[in-house]
Amino acid sequence: MKLRSIGVRLTFWYMGLLAATLIILGASAYALLTYSLQREVDGALESVANALADRYVEGIELSRSDSIDQLFRQFFGFVPLDPYYEMLDPVERRPLLSNRSRRLPLSDTAWTNASRGIATFETVNQTERYPTRILTRPVIVNSRVVNLVQVGMSLERTYRTSKSFLLILTTMLPVGLALAGVGGWLLARRSLRPVQAMTQAARRISAFRLSERLKESGTGDELDQLARTLNETLERLDASFNQMRQFSADASHELQTPLTVLKGEIEVALRSHRKASEYRTTLESALEEINRMAKLVDGLLFLARADSGVLKIDRQSIVIQDLVHDVQAELAKIAAEGNVKLNCENTEPVRIVGDPVLLRQLIQNLVHNGLKYTPEGGHVDVETALDGKRAVLTVSDTGEGIAPEEQDKIFQRFYRSARAKSQSGGSAGLGLSIVESIVKAHNGKIEVTSKIGSGTTFKVSLPTPH
């Protein structure tokens, strides 16, 4: 049995709390029992003393012990052990009548209180094994103390009752704790059995078995909530691992293509002696492939920083219209080469707070995609406007559009439709993923609406300074 086990610790805690509770309850019960027995004895003694005093006042003969026993039986329900009574002269303190040859002690306190008309209870220890409870009561006639009545009895039965009760408590305490310990241990094991099952199931789960899930009992208790939370964590891990595997596979594929082309061109160039112009052509082609790989690696690093939350944003107050005009100037040549009209006239000077470099890249990627997939004679329109407390950037084109089943996938990394692959011109499919990361980094939203044959519209909503 390991002390570090939760079941063992719960059992010990349960036994400790139960022991403390039983001790407190037992002590309280013992104190209440002792108090109740003493009150019962005092009440009976007071009743007997009152009856004796009344008989004395009425002149009834008290010399027969049977009458005394009857009085004790009347108020106690039985004749107590060693019942005493005495009638004392209040002045000389000598006995006038007694049912025993041995006198009861009369203390100075009791005699003084009696002279004032006050009854006094005392517990005295004589030669007997158990103490005696005594009541000294004055008999008052016409406002004058004419006699003293003393009644007493041994507290043997009271002490024996208290002792028996205490013995029962001390005997039942360890027995109760032992039974509680066994029951607590069994209850703890049963309660923790689902935890053990979850532990064993979790040990079987690895990076290659993330599809497994922890079973829920269906009771909806805290353990089910824990299992549900762990299953949700496993689902996120599984999705992350799948994304990493797909990411690694796509990145390897995208890097393999330019490396293969680069390696082939260099090997062909080295097989035989060639002219300087041919070497120059080979180097230019190699440089093109290197630039392609560099662009791909830059995009991957950007997305990695965005995923890890370490993407640095230099927030500045900027007018989004100025960024649109900068991009228009940069891509004017590409638009002219493709005979596509780039229209940026419907823009408002909306001010936002953000990173000008990243936002320029966002606009550039969206506009470049529009120019790339818009046929000759078409147009790409860029608009900026203020919608409440948000700035809205809209980029629309008159291209072939995106199929509905592909619109939810275009922001995935390396995803390209069959049409995009045939027209991408070496694109790795990271542009829209980078756009989405930039939008999220600025607490914005991006939406896409498209229809086959009618073009595509991207709508970016960014918060404005309050």
Helices and strands as residue ranges (DSSP letters): H 6-58, H 65-76, E 84-88, E 95-98, H 108-115, E 120-124, E 132-141, E 144-154, H 156-204, H 222-271, H 276-308, E 316-319, H 320-337, E 341-343, E 351-354, H 356-372, E 379-387, E 390-397, G 404-406, H 418-423, H 431-441, E 445-451, E 455-463
